[in-house]
Amino acid sequence: MRDDPAPIPEVLEAASAPDERKHLGRRVRGMAWFAGVVLLGLTARSVHLQVVHGAEHARRLEAASVKRVRLAPSRGVIRDARGRVVAEDRVAVDAYVIPEVVLGRGDVVPRLAVALGLDDAERDRLRHTLEAVPPARRAQWVLVRRDVAPERLPAIRDERALRIKLVERAGRHYPFGSLGAHAVGYMNEVSPADIAKDPGKWPGDRVGRTGVERARDRSLRGSPGHAFVAASRRIVSPVAPTGEAPRAGHDVTLTLDMDLERALDASFTRHEQRKGAAVLIDVHTGRVLAMTSRPAFDPNLLDRGVAVPAAGSELDRALLQTEPPGSTLKPFTALAALASDRAAAEHTVTCNGAYLFGPRWFRCTHTHGRVDLDHALAENCNVWLYDQAARLGLDAIVGKAKQFGLGAPTGIEMGRELAGLVPTRAWFEHAHPGPFRAGHSLNAAVGMGVVRVTPIQLAVAYAALANGGTVRTPQIVVSDVPAPARQVDVPAADLARVRAALRARASELPGLQASVAGTLGASDSRELFLMPTAYIEAEDAPPDDEPPARPIRMPETNGWFAGFAPADAPEVAIVVLVQGRSFADHRVATAIADDTLRAYFAGKERGSR
């Protein structure tokens, strides 16, 4: 008989159920506490981020999506002495294309050229420019036309398939074109060297390169500001609370009168004079009323990038052209003689057309007979001045010219200018073509040899002759501060005597107003020292009906006129330099001076100055 297995006691099952439920409850409660703690931590962190540091994080988010951009200032306006605008800002539009778009759609360059308004030569250059772009860069924008003409803009916008991008930028407009262009100056884009010198300049900025545009560039260009641009390039705020508005440049008023500039330019044109310079200056204030240089350039064309200056046209010959002054230096030689020897004025010599000094003859232009200081200046006699130079020596002769500012920069606010050269004996000992020879004194006495001056220097010197010996720094920009000045140690009687002689000289010159005092001169631009007997220097042309008795060396010469007006009560001094002609140079210079002075006095009668 098999025994049945014993049944499991029910008491054990009943005892285990309460323990299992208790253990499960503890786990549920633990998980609930853990979830609560995590939720509480997240809530605390959220409060910390959004409430305590919410503003800071908002600023970080804004900084990540908005960037600071530079705002260029507007450039100051330049006006003439009568308030007319001679330089102002304008909006220029440049055109860009992507080479792979243009070159990858068949031959569409002709369409692009038509839209841009290019001629055949410009179209060929455009094709060459696009094809020369390296393949790796053909997906980038390339400038194809600077300063698009406003009438071309609709045609460009119609060519949607070419994807021409038009970009506005600041340009410069010069209403008077080439009139006074060297004095006003022009602008172009900064170079890497400019940026290295001035960290305040940025790529794409434009700066003045010559004239007042350069000399007053820092004042004219103002100060840049900044705004904020979102990632979409949309301006968030033109001037944010933390930003800064650009400050416009300061306006500038010139001492130049554009009516006188026009008269001066017209006279150069009428006399077919393509190369030279002229300066008209107020003898009492030092203000430059007119100043021109030939050949000239149009700054508008340079600003648009459609032209480059013609050969020689960038050179401001009023400040950067140094030439022998010829007879225009003689008044200062006469003053030097008077300062060294009070009896010099009464000292007379006989001019037979030449002066024998050692083994050489120094020629005069004519035979003048018995002459003293007055006749030497009035009749343009070299021999009397040669005699003074031989008696006094080089340093005494050139010393007075240096006191009147010759041989040194004038300090005009135009940037660069040349100093010229009024050589002393020490200069010859240390420089080519030394050593010093006594004959150099004679050449210097009549403004020849290595003596070099600029038109602006000669104008300042003649202004000082006219105003009683006050050498003023010439002003090109109107200022409430008087121009720096210094007084030359010269007796008033000596100045009066020289002015009277210059008036007598001017009365002998055809075509000049009777109230003008001045003289003319001609010189060779090459360096000349001692002249052989067989040659004479081209100072005055021999009369047409009197052929020269000796061979005359006729190089390409420079013609000068220097003087002041009115002779009795001087107001203005004028210097004219014409180059590249012949004996008639000084007569052309005289005619240009006369035209300009007539325009000045006509304007004064009308009450315009």
Residue pairs with C-beta under 8 A, 6 or more apart in sequence:
49 57
65 230
65 231
66 228
66 229
66 230
66 231
66 236
67 228
67 229
68 226
68 227
68 228
68 243
69 226
69 227
69 228
69 229
70 202
70 224
70 225
70 226
71 224
71 225
71 226
71 227
71 245
71 246
72 170
72 205
72 224
72 246
73 221
73 222
73 223
73 224
73 225
73 246
73 247
73 248
73 249
74 89
74 170
74 222
74 246
74 248
74 249
75 89
75 170
75 172
75 220
75 221
75 222
75 248
75 249
76 216
76 219
76 220
76 221
76 222
76 248
76 249
76 250
76 251
76 252
77 85
77 87
77 88
77 89
77 251
77 252
78 85
78 86
78 87
78 88
78 184
78 212
78 213
78 220
78 251
78 252
78 253
78 254
79 85
79 86
79 251
79 252
79 253
79 254
80 86
80 253
80 254
80 256
80 257
80 258
81 253
81 254
81 255
81 256
81 257
81 287
81 289
81 478
81 609
82 257
82 258
82 259
82 608
83 253
84 175
84 258
85 175
86 174
86 175
86 176
86 180
86 184
86 254
86 256
86 258
87 172
87 173
87 174
87 184
87 213
87 299
88 172
88 173
88 175
89 170
89 171
89 172
89 173
90 170
90 171
90 172
90 173
91 168
91 169
91 170
91 171
92 146
92 147
92 168
92 169
92 170
92 171
92 303
92 304
93 147
93 148
93 150
93 153
93 166
93 167
93 168
93 169
94 143
94 145
94 146
94 147
94 148
94 166
94 167
94 169
95 116
95 143
95 144
95 145
95 148
95 156
95 164
95 165
95 166
95 167
96 141
96 142
96 143
96 144
96 164
96 165
96 166
96 167
97 112
97 130
97 141
97 142
97 144
97 162
97 163
97 164
97 165
98 138
98 139
98 140
98 141
98 142
98 163
99 130
99 133
99 137
99 138
99 139
99 142
100 138
100 139
101 162
101 163
102 108
102 109
102 112
102 130
102 162
103 109
103 130
103 131
103 138
105 161
105 162
108 161
108 162
109 123
109 126
109 127
109 130
110 123
111 159
111 162
112 126
112 144
112 159
112 162
112 164
113 122
113 123
113 126
114 155
115 152
115 155
115 156
115 158
115 159
115 162
115 164
116 126
116 144
116 145
116 148
116 152
116 156
117 148
117 149
117 152
117 155
118 126
118 145
126 144
129 142
129 144
130 142
130 144
133 142
141 165
146 304
146 305
146 306
147 171
147 303
147 304
147 305
147 306
148 156
148 166
153 166
156 164
156 166
157 164
157 166
169 204
170 206
171 303
171 304
172 186
172 187
172 206
172 299
172 303
173 300
173 303
174 181
174 184
174 186
174 298
174 299
174 300
174 303
176 184
176 258
176 261
177 298
177 299
177 300
178 265
178 296
178 297
178 298
178 299
179 258
179 261
179 262
179 265
179 292
180 256
180 258
180 261
180 290
180 291
180 292
181 211
181 296
181 297
181 298
181 299
182 210
182 211
182 291
182 292
182 293
182 296
182 316
182 318
183 211
183 212
183 254
183 256
183 288
183 291
183 316
183 414
183 476
184 211
184 212
184 213
184 254
184 299
185 208
185 209
185 210
185 211
185 212
185 213
185 214
185 215
185 299
186 208
186 209
186 210
186 211
186 213
186 297
186 299
186 302
186 303
187 206
187 207
187 208
187 209
187 213
187 299
187 303
188 206
188 207
188 209
188 302
188 303
189 204
189 205
189 206
190 201
190 202
190 203
190 204
190 205
190 206
190 207
194 201
194 207
195 201
195 202
195 203
201 207
202 224
205 221
207 214
207 217
207 221
208 214
208 215
208 216
208 217
208 220
210 314
210 316
210 415
211 316
211 414
211 415
212 252
212 254
212 413
212 414
212 476
212 477
213 220
214 414
214 415
215 413
215 414
215 415
215 476
215 477
216 252
216 413
216 477
219 249
219 250
219 252
220 249
220 250
220 252
221 249
222 246
222 247
222 248
222 249
222 250
223 246
223 247
224 246
225 239
225 243
225 244
225 245
225 246
225 247
226 243
226 244
227 235
227 236
227 237
227 238
227 239
227 240
227 243
228 235
228 236
228 237
228 240
228 243
229 235
229 236
230 236
237 243
238 245
239 245
252 477
253 477
253 478
254 476
254 477
254 478
255 282
255 287
255 288
255 289
255 475
255 476
255 477
255 478
256 288
256 289
256 290
256 291
256 476
257 289
257 290
257 603
257 609
259 599
259 603
259 608
260 280
260 289
260 290
260 596
260 599
260 600
260 603
261 290
261 291
261 292
263 290
263 595
263 596
263 599
264 278
264 280
264 290
264 292
264 592
264 595
264 596
264 599
265 292
265 296
266 595
267 591
267 592
267 595
267 596
268 274
268 276
268 278
268 292
268 294
268 592
270 595
271 588
271 591
271 592
273 294
273 578
273 581
273 588
273 592
274 294
274 295
274 580
275 294
275 295
275 312
275 317
275 578
275 579
275 580
276 293
276 294
276 317
276 576
276 577
276 578
276 579
276 589
277 291
277 292
277 293
277 294
277 316
277 317
277 318
277 321
277 455
277 576
277 577
278 290
278 291
278 292
278 318
278 455
278 574
278 575
278 576
278 577
278 592
278 593
278 596
279 288
279 290
279 291
279 318
279 455
279 456
279 458
279 459
279 574
279 575
280 288
280 289
280 290
280 291
280 459
280 572
280 573
280 574
280 596
280 600
281 287
281 288
281 289
281 459
281 460
281 463
281 474
281 572
281 573
281 574
282 288
282 289
282 463
282 571
282 572
283 463
283 464
283 466
283 467
283 564
283 570
283 571
283 572
283 573
284 467
284 571
285 472
285 475
285 482
285 483
286 460
286 463
286 472
286 473
286 474
286 475
286 483
286 485
287 474
287 475
287 478
287 483
288 412
288 456
288 474
288 475
288 476
289 572
289 600
290 596
291 318
291 456
291 476
292 318
293 315
293 316
293 317
293 318
293 321
294 317
295 310
295 312
295 313
296 313
297 309
297 310
297 313
297 314
298 307
301 307
302 308
302 309
315 321
316 414
317 455
317 577
317 579
318 454
318 455
318 456
319 412
319 414
319 416
319 417
319 418
319 454
319 455
319 456
320 416
320 417
320 418
320 454
321 418
321 454
321 455
321 577
321 579
322 418
322 420
322 421
322 452
322 453
322 454
323 452
323 453
323 523
323 525
323 558
323 577
323 579
324 447
324 448
324 449
324 451
324 452
324 453
324 523
324 524
324 525
324 528
324 558
325 406
325 447
325 451
325 453
325 458
325 521
325 523
325 560
325 562
326 446
326 447
326 448
326 521
326 522
326 523
326 539
326 558
326 560
326 586
327 380
327 446
327 447
327 519
327 520
327 521
327 522
327 539
327 560
328 447
328 458
328 519
328 520
328 521
328 560
328 561
328 562
328 575
329 401
329 406
329 444
329 445
329 446
329 447
329 451
329 453
329 521
330 376
330 377
330 380
330 385
330 445
330 446
330 447
330 519
331 377
331 465
331 498
331 501
331 502
331 519
332 400
332 401
332 404
332 406
332 461
333 385
333 388
333 389
333 397
333 400
333 401
333 445
333 446
334 373
334 376
334 377
334 385
334 388
334 498
334 501
335 400
335 490
335 494
335 495
335 498
336 388
336 392
336 396
336 397
336 398
336 399
336 400
336 401
337 344
337 345
337 373
337 388
337 392
337 397
338 344
338 345
338 373
338 491
338 494
338 497
339 396
339 399
339 400
339 490
339 494
340 392
340 396
341 347
341 391
341 392
344 373
344 388
345 372
345 373
345 374
345 497
346 372
346 373
347 372
347 373
347 387
347 388
348 370
348 371
348 372
348 384
349 370
349 371
349 383
349 384
349 387
350 369
350 370
350 371
350 383
351 364
351 366
351 367
351 368
351 369
351 370
351 371
351 381
351 382
351 383
351 384
352 367
352 383
353 363
353 364
353 366
353 367
354 361
354 362
354 363
354 364
354 383
354 533
355 361
355 362
355 363
355 364
355 382
355 383
355 386
355 387
355 442
356 362
357 386
357 390
357 438
357 439
357 442
358 438
358 439
360 439
360 530
360 531
360 532
360 533
361 531
361 533
362 382
362 383
362 386
362 439
362 442
362 530
362 531
363 382
363 531
363 533
363 535
363 536
363 537
364 381
364 382
364 383
364 536
365 380
365 382
365 536
365 537
365 539
365 540
365 542
366 379
366 381
366 540
368 375
368 379
368 381
368 383
371 379
371 381
371 383
371 384
372 384
373 384
373 497
373 501
374 497
374 500
374 501
374 504
375 381
375 384
376 383
376 384
376 385
376 501
377 498
377 501
377 502
377 504
377 505
377 519
378 501
378 504
378 505
378 508
379 505
379 508
380 505
380 519
380 539
380 540
382 446
382 539
385 445
385 446
386 442
386 445
386 446
388 397
388 445
389 397
389 441
389 442
389 444
389 445
390 438
390 441
390 442
392 441
393 425
393 441
394 423
394 424
394 425
394 436
394 440
394 441
394 444
395 424
395 425
397 441
397 444
397 445
398 407
398 422
398 423
398 424
398 444
398 451
400 488
400 490
401 407
401 422
401 461
402 408
402 422
403 471
403 488
403 489
403 490
404 460
404 461
404 464
404 465
404 471
404 488
405 457
405 460
405 461
405 464
405 471
406 420
406 422
406 453
406 457
406 458
406 461
407 419
407 420
407 421
407 422
407 452
407 453
407 457
408 419
408 420
408 457
409 417
409 418
409 419
410 417
410 456
410 457
410 460
410 473
410 474
411 473
411 474
411 484
412 456
412 473
412 474
412 475
412 476
413 475
413 476
413 477
414 476
417 454
417 456
418 454
420 452
420 453
420 454
420 457
421 427
421 450
421 451
421 452
422 444
422 451
422 453
423 431
423 440
423 444
423 449
423 450
423 451
425 436
428 434
428 435
428 436
428 437
428 440
429 435
429 436
433 450
433 527
433 529
437 529
437 530
439 529
439 530
440 449
440 450
440 529
443 449
443 450
443 451
443 528
443 529
443 530
444 450
444 451
446 537
446 539
447 521
447 523
448 523
448 524
448 528
448 537
449 527
449 528
449 529
450 527
450 529
455 575
455 576
455 577
456 474
456 575
458 560
458 562
458 575
459 474
459 562
459 573
459 574
459 575
460 471
460 472
460 473
460 474
461 471
462 518
462 562
462 563
462 564
462 573
462 574
462 575
463 472
463 564
463 573
464 470
464 471
464 472
464 488
465 495
465 498
465 499
465 502
465 564
465 573
466 499
466 517
466 564
466 570
466 573
467 570
468 492
468 495
469 487
469 488
469 489
469 490
469 492
469 495
470 485
470 486
470 487
470 488
471 485
471 486
471 487
471 488
472 483
472 484
472 485
473 483
473 484
473 485
474 483
475 483
499 517
499 567
502 517
502 518
502 519
502 563
502 567
503 516
503 517
503 567
505 517
505 518
505 519
506 512
506 516
506 517
506 518
506 519
506 563
506 567
507 514
509 518
509 520
509 590
510 587
510 590
511 590
511 591
511 594
512 518
512 590
512 593
512 594
513 565
513 594
513 597
513 598
513 601
515 565
515 566
515 567
515 568
516 563
516 564
516 565
516 566
516 567
516 593
516 594
516 597
517 563
517 564
517 565
517 567
517 570
518 561
518 562
518 563
518 564
518 565
518 574
518 593
519 561
519 562
519 563
520 559
520 560
520 561
520 562
520 586
520 587
520 589
520 590
521 539
521 559
521 560
521 562
521 586
522 538
522 539
522 540
522 557
522 558
522 559
522 560
522 583
522 585
522 586
523 537
523 538
523 557
523 558
523 560
524 537
524 538
524 555
524 556
524 557
524 558
525 555
525 556
525 557
525 558
525 579
526 555
528 537
531 537
534 550
534 551
535 550
535 551
535 552
535 553
536 548
536 550
536 552
536 553
537 553
538 552
538 553
538 554
538 555
538 557
538 582
538 583
540 583
540 586
541 583
541 584
541 587
542 548
542 552
554 582
554 583
556 580
556 581
556 582
557 581
557 582
557 583
557 585
558 577
558 578
558 579
558 585
559 576
559 577
559 578
559 579
559 581
559 584
559 585
559 586
559 587
559 588
559 589
560 575
560 576
560 577
560 585
560 586
560 589
561 574
561 575
561 576
561 586
561 589
561 590
561 592
561 593
562 573
562 574
562 575
562 576
563 573
563 574
563 593
564 570
564 571
564 572
564 573
564 574
565 571
565 572
565 574
565 597
565 601
572 597
572 600
574 593
574 596
574 597
576 589
576 590
576 592
576 593
576 596
577 589
578 585
578 588
578 589
578 592
579 585
581 588
600 609
603 609
